[in-house]
Amino acid sequence: MTLSTLTRRTVLASLFTLAGAALVPAWGADFQSGRISVTVEGEGSDVVLIPGLNSSPRVWREMIRAVPGHRYHLVHVAGFAGKPRGANSEGAVAAPVAEEVARYIGAVGLKQPAVIGHSMGGTIGLMLAARHPDVLSRLMVVDMFPFLGAMFGPPGTTADSVKPMADGLLAQMRAADASAREARATATINGMIDNVSMRAGALDDSLKSDPDVTARAYHELVVTDLTSDLGKITVPTTVLYVVPKGLGATDEKMAAWYQAAYAPLKGVSLKHIAGSAHFIMWDQSAQFQADVKRFLGDTKP
């Protein structure tokens, strides 16, 4: 680190001290990436927060206020929720973003932070834990299977067998006009969030996301099977999940699916969150915040 960098951080820290604010805005100030940007809030042990497809850090706002005592590193994926698509302009999204999160952790000198990822952010968290097991201390996955494609086919579905369907879906998403995208986004958000008051923000994020980045990222999620990677994960892992509406699954059947899907991950903690759609942090905020506190060691199990 150069003297000028240290001087700049010292000056910034002094300014924020005088303002009575947390001394965190300088963290990561020198980190540059075409795939993610990171903002930092709070003081305490480090926690990296990764939102899902078409989402922004707004999904964590209520949780951050309710669970103080930590320094939160809020990841915003390029191409989602108004961010220019940058290096996510072509190819895969989730896998290279996982590499950038790992690079961020090393670049700013974090010492094995906890990681929480929602939906696609959960996929990214699994990639991070499997491929860079030494960079994090624990992982929470919020409502995501290690192989999303399994939900699109019969038992025995593989990444190869589901690819033609995913390719067709990719073409369909790319061909949709603005009005069709808005209608689909509205229906999707309404189905994923029971808390009506939180739908507008999520819809705004979705409509401000780059359509092609969205389409490619969704395709990637469907054809990515992380089952064989689960055995490489050695950090404590918690998975919160819901029973989606319209799937026709009982609580017992969904529990069996999750147990089978995560079977290769030794010691994984699976927890069903009742009365919630996909955005657990908004639909069951008190329960989610309590689970995050336990996950971070703020309360006893």
N, C-alpha and C positions, 0 to 999 in steps of 0.2 A: 504494500500500500504506500503511495507517495506521500510526502510531507504535505503537499497541497490538498490531497484528499483528506488527510487527518485534520488539517486546519479548517477546511470547509465543514466537516462534520462537527468539529468543536464549536464553530460559530453558530451553526444551525441548532446544535443542542442548547447553546446558551440562549438563543432567541426563543426557543420553545419553552425553556425553563422560565424565562421572564413572562411568557404568555400563560404559564400555568398549564401547559399541554404536556402530553406524554412525549418522551424523548424517542420517538420512533420513526418520524418521516425520513430521516437520513438512511435508515436501514434499506439496503438494496438500491440506493440511489445510483450506484455505478453499474448495476446489472442491466444489460441490454439484450433484448431478444425480439425476434420477429414473430414469435409464436405466442408468447404470453407477456402480460405486464403484471406486476405485483405491487399492491399497496399494503402498508403495515399499520396496525392499530393495537393499542394497548401495551401493557407491560407485564412481564412474567415469563413463564415457560413458553416455548415456541410451538405454535400450531399452524399447519398449512391447510388452508381451506380451498377445495377445488369444486366449483359448481358444475352443473351438468350441461347437456346439449342446449344451446341457445340461451343459457342463463348467464347472469352476472353475479358479482359478489353481493348483490342486494338480498339474495336468499339467506345470507348468514346474519343480517343486521340484528334481528330480534335475539338470536342466540348469543351473539357477541355481547349485547347489553346485559343479558341474563347470566352470562358466565364470565365474569371478570377475572382478573388475575393471570391473564395469559397474553402473550404477544402474538396476535393473529396476522398471518401472511395470506392475503386474499388474492388468489390467482384469477385473472381475467383472460380467457382464451381469445386470441386474435380471430376476428371474424364473427364473434358472437356479441350480441347486445350492444351494437354500435361501434365496436372496435374495428378498425381497418383490418382486413384479413392478412396482410403482411406475408410472412413465410408460409401461412396456411392456405395460400392461393391455389395450391395443387397438391395432389397426392393424399396420403393419410394425414389424420389430424391427431387422434388420441395418442398413438404410439410416440410420435415425435414430441408432443407436448409433455408426455411423461419424462422423456429425456431432458427436456428443458427445465422441468420442475426439479429433477435431480441436480441439474447444473446450477440452478438457482440456490438450492440448499448448500451446495459446496461453495459457490461464489461468495455468498454473504456470510459464510462461516457458521451456519446453524449446526448445533450438536444434536443430531438425531431427534428432530421434532416429531410430534404426533401429526398424523395426516388424516383429514376427514374429507371424503369425496362423495358427492351426491350423483346418482345416475351415471352418466358418462364420466363424471369426476371419480366415481367409485371404480370404474374400469381403469382409469389412469392411476388411481391409488394402488390397485392390484398389480398393474404393470411395474410401478415404482418399487413396491415391496418385493416382487419376484426378481426383478432385474438389478435392483440396487438395494439389497437387503440391509446394508450397513448405514444407509442414510437416514432412516427413520426409526422411531422407537416403538410405534404402534400404529394401527390402521383401523379406521372406521369406514365401512362401506354402507351408504344409505340407499337402499332399495335398488340393487343391481345384481344380476346373475353374472357369473364368470363367462357364460356363453349365452348372449342374448338370442342368438339365432335358434337355440333349442326351443324357444317359445313360438317359432314360426313354422314348425314342422312336426312330424310324428316322432315317437320315440326312436332313437338311433340317428336323429338328424345330425349331420356333420357340417363343418364350415364349407366343404366342397358341395355337399348336396343342397345347401340353402343358398349358395351363391347365385344361381339363375334367378331365383325369386328376388334376392337383394339387388341384382343388376337391373331387373325390371322396375323395382321400386325407385332406384336411383334415376333411371331414365324418366320415370313418371314425375318425380319431384323436380327434376331439371326442366321439364316441359311445362310445368304449371305456371300460369300467369299470376300477377300480383293479387288479384281478387281471389283466386283459388287458394293461394298460399295463406291469405288472411283467414279465409273460411276454415281451412284445415288447422291453422294455428289456434284459432278460437275454440274449435271443437276439442282439440288436444288439450289445451290449457283447462278448459271446463271439466274435462274428464280426469285430469291429473291433480286438480286442486279443489278440495271441498270448501275451503274457506273463501267465500265469494269475495271478501274485501281484498284478498291478495292476488286475485286473478289479473287485474289491470296491469300491475307492474310486471308480472311474468309475461303477459301478452305483449307489452311494450318491448321487453327484451327480445322476445321471439321475432317480432316484426322488424326489429332493427338489426337482426342477424343476417349475415350474408347468405343468400339462398344456396349457393354452390358449396360453401364451406359446410353448411348444415347437411346438405344431401350427401356429401362425401363422408362426413363424420358419422352419419347414421348408417350408411352402407358399411363402413368400417366396423361399427359396433356389432352389426348383425353377423358379419362373417368372421369375427375375431373370437376364437375359442381359447380361453386362458386356463382351461381345466388342467392341462399338463404343466402349467406354470405354478399352480397352487402349492404343490409340494415343495417348491423352492422358498416359499414364504415362511420365515422363522419368527417374525414379530407377532405379538398378540394382536388378533384381528377380531373385530366386532362387526357383525352384519345386522342392520335393522331392515326389516322388509314389511310389505303390506300385501294384502290380497286384492289385486286389481279388480275393478268393476268390470262386468261384462265378460269375464274370462270363464265363468262357470265353475270356478275352483272353490272348494271348501277350505276352511282353515287347515284341516288335517292334510288335505292334498297339497296345498302350498307349502306347508311345513316339510312334507316328504320331498317335494321338488328341491327345496333349498338344501335340505340335508344331503340329498344325493349330489346336487351341483357342487357343494363345497366339501364333499367327503375327503378329497385329497389334502385339504388344509387342516393339519392337526391342531386341535385345541381351539378351533374357531368357535366363537360365541354367536349363535343365531337367535334373534329376537323378533317376534311378530309384534307389530304395532297395530292394534285394533282401532277401528274407526277413523282410518286415514287413507287418503289417496297417495299419490306418488310423492308429493312435497310434504313429507312428514314434519319438517321444521315449521310449517305453517298450519297444517291441519291438526296436529297434536303437539303444539309448541311446548307446553309444560312437560309432557312426557319426553319429548326430544331433548329438551334442555337438561332434564334430570339424567337422561342416559349419557349425554355428553359429559356432564360433571363426573359421573362414575367412570366413564372411559378415560378422562383426564386425571383421575385420582383425586378429585376435589371432595368426593364423598365416598363412604365405604360401600362396597357392593351390597 
